[in-house]
Amino acid sequence: MIQGIDHIQLAMPPGGEPRARAFYGELLGLREIPKPPELAKRGGLWFELPDGRGLHLGVEEPFVPAKKAHPAFRVLTLDLLAERVSQAKSPVKWSHEVPGVRRFHSEDPFGNRLEFQEHPSEHKLTEDEVLGRA
């Protein structure tokens, strides 16, 4: 039976790999992993989340961004991430509807909805810890 989630997939338009690398790799800090050669022919990218699960970006044509369906990422440094996302000119829309969960919604460069959340019981890293100066 089901044991968990292996990966999530979002769509992106053809030729979007450079923007996906900049957003998911550079801005969010996810590690790109190689796609199997047969799948690489289709375009798109794969990233690895810190817990070993995957985030796949697949080329879809015609492309339509997901405006309601979305992944929700757990974050230890929500305020720092919100600042980075905002500085990158991506929206940061705070949401307070879920008790005990700090979260905001944003969009990737293709308009796909993303959620980032922090639970109060989780350790909050300092900026020095995030930058490896601690």
N, C-alpha and C positions, 0 to 999 in steps of 0.2 A: 504494500500500500504506500501511499504518499508519505515521504519522509521530510519534505521541505521544498524550498525553491532553489533551483540550480542557477538560473539566470533570468533576467528580464530583458525584453527587447523593445526598443523604441525605433520608430521609423525616421529616416532622414532622406532628403532629396539626393539625386545623383550628383556626384562631385562635392559633397559636403564634408568629406574626410578632413581637410585642413581645419575647418571651423570646429568640427567635433573634437579633434585633437587639442585645439586651443582651449576649448571650454571644459571638456571632461578630463583631459590629461593635465593641462597647465593650470587652469583655474581651480578645478576641483581636486586635482592631485591624484587621479586614478591612474593606475599602471596599464598601459596598452599591452595586450597579449596578441600573439599572431593567430590569425584565423587559419584553419586547415586550407591547404592550397585549392581544393575544389570549391570551397565557400568563398575564398578570397577573390575569385574571379567575378563574383557578383557585386563586389564593392562593399562598403561598410567597414565597421571596426568593432573590435571586442576590447573591453576593459575588465580588469579584475578589481572587485571591491575588497577592502581590507579583510573581510571575513571569508574570502575565498570564492564567494559567489560572483557571477558575471553580469555585466551590463553590455548588451549587444546593441549595436546600431546597424540596422539593415536598410539598404536602399529600397525605396518604394516609389513607383511611378505609375500613376500620378501621386505625388506626395500630398498628404493632408496631415497637419500636426494634430496630436492628441491634446485636446483642450480640457477634457474632463478626466479621462483615465490617466493615471500617473503613478510613477514609483515614489515611495516615500523613503528618504535616506535618513538614518540615524546619524547624528552629528554630536561631537563632544564640545565643539567650539562654535556654537550657533551664531553668536554676535560677530565673531571674527569672519565667519563665512558670509554672513549677510553683508558685511562691509565690503568684502572682496567682490561679491556678486554685484553689488550696487556700483562699485567703482568700474566694473567691467560693462556697465550700461545695461545689465539685465535687471528686470523688475524684482523687487522684494516687497511682497504683500504679506504682512503679518496676519496671523489668524489666531483667535483666542477661544474658539468654540469647543475645543477638547480640554476638559479640566486636567490640570497637572502636566500638560504637554506644551512646551514652547515650540512654535513652528512658524515657518513662512513658506509661501509658494513663490515660484519663479518660473522661468522658461529657459529652455536651452536655445541655441542660436537658430533653431528651426521652428520655434514656437511650441514645442512639446512642453506640457505642464510638468513641473517637478515640485516635490515637497521635501523640505528639510526640517527635521525635528530633533529636539533635545528633551530628554526626560530628566526631571530634577534629581533623581537618584543617581544619575551618571556623573562621573568625575568630570569637572570642567577644567580643561587644560589652560594654563596661562599662555600668553603669547610666546614667552621664552621657551616653554615646553614644546609648543607647536613648531617653533623655528629651530629647535634642537640646541638652544642655548642654556638649558637647565641642567 
